[in-house]
């Protein structure tokens, strides 16, 4: 899998610089401790020299610049490897092969984190489509079955794209999977996850998120943390589920609320990332939530996989030959009985 290079960007953001500097200092201190008083293996000694050189470049103001073209190295690559010295366009053949292997492995790991489509909970079915813009995605999609037969569904979008966003997506996945052992209340889950995500994430990053609980009798509890509106497809109409809180990661002490609704047999919930709602056609016109909501009412009878397929086909017709530039995720949850 060939890397999909974002536009080059030098490391000039003060928050990013502070994060990278801290990474370098921590690594250097650990290496110095490991090498203290004993002759270290040559690879460790060379690594310490590279760390010292990177810190010197940071002091000189040349850190984050490609040594070949002197343009900025991609920020997400610096976050993944603070010692990289060339942009994607000027990697050696060996470095390109190594990067491709790393991206392939990252893709396989991320794919393994995705839920299995099919039954979501007692009386519910689920289908989804997950499509990264590049090798990996910053979209978050999960379905967690609970012991009592109910279930939790999650769909989110981390700022940015590529490797850095995919790492934060994995962070969200692990956080929510761990927290379900402490509570199943949606408002408490999102409030606790926000605190963990905020404390362990650079301040330049945040995530929009929808988290919901599916009950046996069609009951749904849902929290929308700044995400594009989920849509409730009912007989004859479509209702939007508005935000109940800010995106995760903006304020560590933020509290979240949820709302309850009941879906009748045959009703569906449609969730999506902004890779769908903000996709553009050849005239730079945005697809938009209004167009999506107008298309859905006549499709209530469709099964969850058919609704996902039809929605993607409709959005594809709108986009026509315009390129897709963002991660795209769509999830449909349908009450069957």
N, C-alpha and C positions, 0 to 999 in steps of 0.2 A: 504493500500500500504506500503510495507516494505521499509525502507530506503536503498539506494544503497551507501555504504560507500566508499569514496575515501581512498587512502592510508593515514595513519596518518602522520601529518606533524606539527612539533612544530612551535610555533610563534617565529621565529628567523629572519625573514626578516625585516630589519630596517623600510621600508615603512609601512609594515603591523603593526609592533609594534607602530609606530607613530600614525597611524589611530586608532588603538584600544585604545591607551592611551588617545587620544583626546576624543573618545567616552565616556570613563569612566569619564574623568574630567568634561565634559559637563553635563553628567547625575548627577554626584555628586553635581555640583554647582546648578543645578535646584532643586534637592531634598533639599539641605541645605536652599535655598531661600524659598521653600514651607514650610519647618519646622521651619523657623526662628521665635523665640519669642512665639511659640505656641506648646503645646504638640501634636505631630503628631500621626496619627493612627499607630498601631503596625506594619502592613505590610510595611509602608513607612520607619519606623525606621529600620526594618530588611534589607530592600533593601539598605539603606544608609550604613549599616554595611557591606553588601556584596560588595558594591562598594569600600569601604575603604580597605577591605581585598584583593580585586582584585588588587588594586593599590600597596598594600604592596607586593603582590606576584610578581608584575612586577618589583619593585625595587630590590627584592631579586633574580630575575632571574628564578623563578619557575612558572611564569605565562604561561598558555598555555600547561601545562603538566597535564596529567590525574592523578587524586588523587589515582586511583586504581592501574594502571599498570606503571605510571610515564613515559609513552610515550607521544608523541605530540598529542594534540587535533586537529582535522581537522580544517584547517584555515577558510574554508567557514562557519563552525559553529561558530567560534569565531567572525567572521564579523557579522553574524546574531544575535548572543547573546554573548557579551563579558564576561558574567558572568558564562558561562557553565564551569564545573569543571571536567567532565569526557568525555572520547572519546566514540564513538558510541558503541564500544564493551562492555563498562562497565556502560551503563545507567541502572538505576533501571527499573523495569517493568512499573511503573507509568510514568517515563520519556520517555520510549520507546513508550508507547501508546500516550503520548502527542506529541512526535515528528512525529509519523505516522499521527496523525490528522492534524498537521501543514502542513506536506508535501502533504497530500491529498487536503487540502484547497488551497495550493499554486498551485498544478496541475490544480485544477478547475479554479482558477483565470487566470492562464496562458492560458489555453484552451479557455477561454472566450475572450482573446485578439486576437485570431487568426482570419483571414478574412474568409468570407464565400466563398467557391469555386463556380465557375460558370462564369457568365459574368464579365469581368474586366472593360470594357469601350465599347463605341460604336464601334462595329466591331471586338471586341476582346473577347476571352474566356480565363479562367485561371483555372488551377488545381494545387494542391500542396500536398506534403506529409511531415508531421512534426512529428518526432520521437525522443524524448529525450533519452539519454543514461541511465538516472536514472529517479527519480520521476519528475524532472523539467529540463528545457533546457536553454542554453545560446544562442540558435539560435533565430534570429529575423525574422519574416515573416509578411508582411502586404500588404494590397491593399486598397487604399483610392480613392473612387469615387469623382469626382469633379463636380461642378454645370453645367459646359458646356458639360458634357458627356464624357470628357476625364478621365484619371485616373493616379494615382501614384502607383508604385509598389516598394517594398523594401524587401531585403533579406540580413541578416547580421549574424555575428557570434562574440559573445563576448568572450574574452579569458577566459579559465577555463570552468568548468562545475558545475552543482549543483545549490544550493540556491543562492549563491553570484552572479553567472552569470545570473541567472533568474531575479534577482532584477535589474541588469543593462540592461537586455533585456527589462523589463517593463519601465525603465527610457528612453530608446531609443524610445519605442512605444509612450509614452506620449509626448516626445520632438517633434517628427515628426508630430504627430497629431495636436499639438499646432501650429507649424510653418506653416502648410499649410494654416492657416488663414492670413498669412502675405505675402507669395509668393508661386508661383507654379513653379518657375524656379529651376531646379534641382541643378545647381551649387550653387545658393544662399542657398537653403535648406540645403545642406550637409555642406556648410561652417558655417552656423549659428548653425546647430546641433552639429558640431564638437566643437565649442567654448563652448556650454552649457555642452556637455558631458565631455569635458576636465576639465572644472572648477568644476564639481560636482562628479568626479570619482577619486578613488585612482590612483596614477601615475603608479601602476603596472598593470593596466588594460587598454585595448583598444579594439576596435571593427573594424573588416573588414565589408564592406557594399557595396551593389549595390543599387542605387536609380535611378529610371527611370520614365519618363512620357510617356504615350501612347496617341497618337493623333488619330483622326477619320480616317485620310487618310493613316494610316500605319506608320506615322512618330513616331520615338522614340528618346527621348533625354535621355542619360544615363550617370551616373557618377559611376565609379568603384573605391572605396576607399580601395585599397589593398586586394580585395576579389578574390577568385578563378575565372578565366575568365568565364563570361557568354558566351554562345554559340548561334550564329545565324544560325538556320537550314534553308537552302535555297534549291532550286532545284539543286541537284547534288553536293552540297558542304556544309561545315560547317565552319563558321568564328568565331574567338575568339575576344572578346571585352576586350582589355587590361586595366590595371589600369590607372586612370587619377589623382590619388592622393594617399596619405598615409592613413593608417587606422585612424579612428577617435580616439581621445584621446591622440595622441602622442605629438602634438604641438597645443596649444590653438589658435595661430594666423595663422594656416594653411589655405590656400585658395584652392578651388577645381574647376576644370573645367569639362566640359561635352562634349560629342560628339553626333552627330546626325546620324541616319541611317533611312532607310525606308524599311519596311517589305512588301513583296508582299503577296497577298492572299494565304494562305496555309503555309506561313513561320511561324516559332516559335522561341521564345527565351527560352533557357533552363538555369536556375539558380540553384545553389546548394551550400551547405556548404561543408567544407572540410571533414565532416563525410562521404561523398561519395567519393570524389577524393582521399582522403588519407586512405581509408579503406584497410585493409591488408587481404591477403589470408593465408592459412596454412603454406605457405613457406615464410611468411613475405614480400611478393611482393606487392607493392602498386598498387591500381586500376588505378589511374592517369587520367589526363585530356586527354591524347592521346588516351587511350583505349575508353573513353567515346565519344570523337569526332569521332572515327572510327566507332562506333556502330550507330550513329545517321543518317547518310545520307539516308539510306534505309527506314527510318521511318517517313519521312516528311508528309506523308498522314494521319498519326494517329491523332486523336483528342487529345486535351490536357490531359484528364484523362487517355487515353490509352497510351500516350507517357510516362507519369509519371509511370504508372504501369509496362510498359515494361522495362523502365530504371532501376527500382528497382529490377525487376526479373533478369535482366542481371547482375547487381552488386551483387545480392545475389548468383547467380551461380558462380561468380568469387570468392567470399569470402568463399563459401562452408560452412564448419563447424567452421571456425575461428570466434571468438567472436567479436561483434561490441563494440567498446570502446568509441565512440564519438557521440554527438548529430548529427542527420541527417535531413536535410531539402532539398527538391527538389521543384522547382516551374517551371511550363511551362506556357508561355503566347503565344497564337496562334492568328494570324490575320485571321479572317474568311472571311472578305469582305472589 
